[in-house]
Amino acid sequence: MVSFSVTSCRRQNRECYINELKTIEDEIRKISHDLNKDFVVGTRFIDIIKTLIETQTQAYKLNYTFKEDDEILWDDVSNKTKINVYRILQETMQNVYKHANAKHKKIVLN
């Protein structure tokens, strides 16, 4: 009988953990959805990119050159695309730091 009650408790704990994970997953999904909607509200996208570059290069103690194409109309680009550009740039910069032993980054958006 003791083993049954222990097993029963384990099942209840497992169910509790699964329910907690589902709750966390729902919260993460909501936050992600909110970020997709409001990613650049009130801020120019290029300013967000510049902040990312400055923050990363300061953290990694790197020099950088940044050049943007003034003809890109960021207001006409969807938030989803902007988020993807941001994440790609973020991952690329981290990979350059980790794997290239670079001291200077040249970043061009065109």
PLY file of the C-alpha trace (Angstrom):
ply
format ascii 1.0
element vertex 110
property float x
property float y
property float z
element edge 109
property int vertex1
property int vertex2
end_header
0.00 0.00 0.00
2.79 2.43 0.72
4.19 2.08 -2.77
0.76 2.85 -4.21
0.44 6.07 -2.23
3.98 7.10 -3.20
3.17 6.35 -6.83
-0.05 8.30 -6.51
1.83 11.28 -5.05
4.35 11.10 -7.85
1.57 11.12 -10.41
0.00 14.13 -8.73
3.35 15.93 -8.63
3.92 15.12 -12.27
0.51 16.49 -13.17
1.24 19.59 -11.11
4.53 20.11 -12.93
2.89 19.60 -16.30
0.18 22.14 -15.44
2.81 24.64 -14.27
4.76 24.15 -17.51
1.60 24.72 -19.54
0.95 27.93 -17.61
4.52 29.11 -18.22
4.25 28.21 -21.90
1.04 30.25 -22.20
2.69 33.23 -20.50
5.72 33.03 -22.82
3.43 32.82 -25.85
1.53 35.92 -24.68
4.73 37.87 -24.06
6.07 36.85 -27.47
2.82 37.92 -29.11
2.94 41.28 -27.31
6.53 41.81 -28.40
5.60 41.11 -32.01
2.86 43.75 -31.85
4.78 46.47 -30.04
8.37 45.84 -31.06
9.01 49.29 -32.49
6.11 51.40 -31.28
7.31 54.94 -30.73
10.87 54.24 -31.83
12.57 54.24 -35.20
13.71 50.73 -36.07
17.16 51.91 -37.12
17.63 53.43 -33.65
16.84 50.04 -32.11
19.45 48.45 -34.40
22.03 51.09 -33.50
21.40 50.48 -29.79
21.84 46.73 -30.30
25.13 47.27 -32.13
26.45 49.71 -29.55
25.46 47.48 -26.63
26.98 44.34 -28.15
30.21 45.99 -29.26
30.70 47.60 -25.85
30.05 44.28 -24.10
32.54 42.47 -26.35
34.99 45.40 -26.43
34.94 45.65 -30.22
35.19 48.54 -32.64
32.60 48.80 -35.35
31.52 50.60 -38.45
27.83 50.81 -39.23
26.34 51.92 -42.51
22.67 51.98 -43.36
20.87 52.44 -46.64
18.76 55.59 -46.31
16.45 54.30 -49.04
15.09 51.48 -46.87
11.63 52.57 -45.72
11.52 50.78 -42.36
8.03 52.09 -41.63
6.79 50.00 -44.57
8.47 46.81 -43.29
6.34 44.49 -41.14
7.16 44.08 -37.46
7.75 40.36 -38.03
10.44 41.13 -40.61
12.00 43.75 -38.34
12.15 41.25 -35.49
13.81 38.71 -37.79
16.37 41.27 -38.97
17.08 42.19 -35.34
17.51 38.55 -34.26
19.69 37.68 -37.25
21.93 40.66 -36.56
22.06 39.80 -32.86
23.03 36.16 -33.55
25.53 37.13 -36.25
27.28 39.59 -33.96
27.50 37.01 -31.20
28.92 34.41 -33.62
31.50 36.87 -34.91
32.62 37.52 -31.37
32.71 33.84 -30.37
34.24 32.32 -33.49
36.06 34.94 -35.55
38.24 36.57 -32.88
37.42 39.85 -34.59
38.43 43.20 -33.17
36.38 45.28 -35.62
32.93 44.66 -37.08
31.64 46.25 -40.23
27.87 46.16 -40.39
26.00 47.28 -43.49
22.23 47.24 -43.95
21.24 47.67 -47.57
0 1
1 2
2 3
3 4
4 5
5 6
6 7
7 8
8 9
9 10
10 11
11 12
12 13
13 14
14 15
15 16
16 17
17 18
18 19
19 20
20 21
21 22
22 23
23 24
24 25
25 26
26 27
27 28
28 29
29 30
30 31
31 32
32 33
33 34
34 35
35 36
36 37
37 38
38 39
39 40
40 41
41 42
42 43
43 44
44 45
45 46
46 47
47 48
48 49
49 50
50 51
51 52
52 53
53 54
54 55
55 56
56 57
57 58
58 59
59 60
60 61
61 62
62 63
63 64
64 65
65 66
66 67
67 68
68 69
69 70
70 71
71 72
72 73
73 74
74 75
75 76
76 77
77 78
78 79
79 80
80 81
81 82
82 83
83 84
84 85
85 86
86 87
87 88
88 89
89 90
90 91
91 92
92 93
93 94
94 95
95 96
96 97
97 98
98 99
99 100
100 101
101 102
102 103
103 104
104 105
105 106
106 107
107 108
108 109
